Amino acid sequence: MACRELVGTVVSNKSLCTRIVTVENRVSHKRYKKISSLTKRYAVHDSLGEAQVGDLVKIKESAPISKTKRWVLVNILEIAST
């Protein structure tokens, strides 16, 4: 099984090594073809603590780190402007 990689935006950095990342996914309805956007929040392990709120980041699925963390920060794609 391949590890999934997603791209999302950091919305919280209040914990020491954890960042909350939202990933938006656009889905088309099977019957009516209306496109709606689904947003999901992931707890991501950031051991260096380098990601800040608003940054665009790439995350990768991993083995469970804690009760809610199953994702690891790969790299920061775009730094947020202040």
C-alpha distance (Angstrom), angle and dihedral (degrees) to the residues before:
residue distance angle dihedral
M1 . . .
A2 3.79 . .
C3 3.79 121.4 .
R4 3.78 112.9 -109.2
E5 3.79 119.2 -126.1
L6 3.79 123.0 -160.3
V7 3.79 136.1 -178.6
G8 3.79 119.9 -138.1
T9 3.78 147.9 143.6
V10 3.82 125.9 -94.8
V11 3.82 110.1 -121.0
S12 3.81 101.2 169.7
N13 3.81 135.4 28.9
K14 3.80 100.2 167.3
S15 3.80 96.1 119.7
L16 3.79 123.0 74.8
C17 3.81 101.4 -116.5
T18 3.80 100.4 4.3
R19 3.79 129.5 89.1
I20 3.80 125.3 -174.0
V21 3.80 110.9 -136.0
T22 3.81 126.2 -170.3
V23 3.78 119.0 -149.5
E24 3.80 119.6 -164.3
N25 3.79 118.9 -150.7
R26 3.81 124.5 -173.6
V27 3.82 114.1 -144.2
S28 3.79 130.1 -174.2
H29 3.83 118.6 -140.5
K30 3.80 111.1 -116.7
R31 3.77 96.8 -133.1
Y32 3.79 107.6 23.6
K33 3.82 98.3 32.2
K34 3.80 92.5 -138.3
I35 3.80 111.1 153.1
S36 3.79 114.9 -134.0
S37 3.78 130.1 176.7
L38 3.78 121.4 -127.1
T39 3.78 120.3 -160.8
K40 3.78 122.7 -157.6
R41 3.82 128.5 -176.0
Y42 3.81 121.9 -141.8
A43 3.81 129.7 -168.8
V44 3.81 104.8 -132.6
H45 3.81 128.6 -165.6
D46 3.82 111.8 -126.0
S47 3.80 106.2 176.4
L48 3.82 95.1 -179.6
G49 3.80 94.5 44.9
E50 3.79 93.3 -135.0
A51 3.83 101.9 133.8
Q52 3.81 116.4 92.5
V53 3.81 132.8 -166.7
G54 3.81 111.6 -71.7
D55 3.82 96.6 23.1
L56 3.80 118.6 134.9
V57 3.82 106.7 -129.1
K58 3.80 140.9 178.7
I59 3.81 116.0 -132.5
K60 3.80 131.6 -169.4
E61 3.78 131.3 -154.2
S62 3.82 115.5 -112.4
A63 3.77 143.1 165.9
P64 3.83 114.3 -64.9
I65 3.80 112.0 -74.7
S66 3.80 97.6 179.2
K67 3.81 138.8 -18.4
T68 3.81 94.2 -63.2
K69 3.83 105.4 13.0
R70 3.80 116.1 95.8
W71 3.82 98.8 140.0
V72 3.81 132.7 77.9
L73 3.80 128.3 -156.2
V74 3.82 110.3 -112.6
N75 3.81 101.5 -179.1
I76 3.78 144.7 -36.0
L77 3.80 111.0 -103.2
E78 3.80 98.9 -175.3
I79 3.80 130.8 10.5
A80 3.80 115.3 -135.6
S81 3.77 118.3 -113.7
T82 3.79 113.1 -123.5
